[in-house]
């Protein structure tokens, strides 16, 4: 037993070390990856670093990822590199917790090593695909799962306090963490106390209240701060805007159709840093239409969920089906209770997103849990005496390949992603282009360029006509117009107030830059922070 534990510990160290080395090697390949959410987290972290707490407090983005970025930015590391390093370290923490989780399922040594190695590849693909707190949410989620898998926590005060802290961290990572933690902890605790002697109920209730007191203290502090900022009670403003996307006759996110929108503060890159201040008009519809829309959205999200799970592994539906048959045939009492709790955890996580909107990264933790469940089922197959070794090895190979294909393809496709944006920005920076920027379309690309140019991006034309768009440009004192469709923008550019500065033709990216001559005479400066690229 001692030798097994030593071997398992050595395997964990080996996989974690290999993960770090490979991650460091891949850093230069993915250093150019940039996304809108990531820019917001970077900008918020910089505000905390500069002491601008008023603007840093944000109801749309959870603060924990930005807080963790601060040490890297404080020593002068480039912001995008800081995000990649932070994601790598979060992945390291996730893998450590995942190893502990696999031990709880009693996975045998060979399968344990293969599962951990496969999960490290998945973690790398997630860490380098997008700047997001979802990997952090997955890591804390697995830590939380480790704590509640054993019903020991019900009678241990220290563990109860720690679970409350972990729940608070889930909420500070993403607003969704609040309803998820409350629901999951109540349901799992109720499931666990059914089989416990009634004599211990006083201790259980006491520890249950301790957990929620600690959680309430952490989450309540942040809720108080953001509610005070916006002038109304809220635990997250993100839920409202996600709801708008699913509302009947929704036009989508406002920055794609409302025309130019001023950044929420003088150091924000764009309105996306805090979209909470925009009042989006919605059409009131009757109850029947609303319910019909809800059902359609739920079914659509369910189809998307199936696609997401199949991307993780084509065997995902089979794994779920085998488990459902096992639970229904033998009952929870005669099957592995921990596996049932894992499914319960996943169900609670997923069902909340099915109601509003679901994306792959929102449920990354499910990928790791399905991999673990599959390994557990393989572990059961290994114990079947009449199966030939060649059949067992075949099942093992197919299973792990099914989980490795998607991350390998993802890593290959994302190599040097958006390097062209960085190269264009260096060219524009040499020309001294900096200030207030707007565009006729291509919101994402222009936002990334604005970030590199230390400029403010006021958005795209959207559904506004040429006259309204021109009025918005002048009203917002825009310095530069990035025009991607020259034919459709002739009316805008016919004015003598705009001068062609340069034309960019870089592969698939083609646009012209026009300077607002009226604004250039004012010689304005913009207090955006300087960042090394």
PyMOL commands that set and color helices and strands:
alter all, ss='L'
color gray80, all
select helices_A, chain A and resi 2-30+36-50+53-56+64-74+79-104+109-129+134-148+151-155+157-173+176-193+198-230+238-246+254-256+271-273+275-277+287-312+316-330+337-355+360-382+389-413+419-430+443-452+466-475+490-493+517-520
alter helices_A, ss='H'
color red, helices_A
select strands_A, chain A and resi 436-439+456-460+480-483+498-506+509-516
alter strands_A, ss='S'
color yellow, strands_A
deselect
rebuild
show_as cartoon
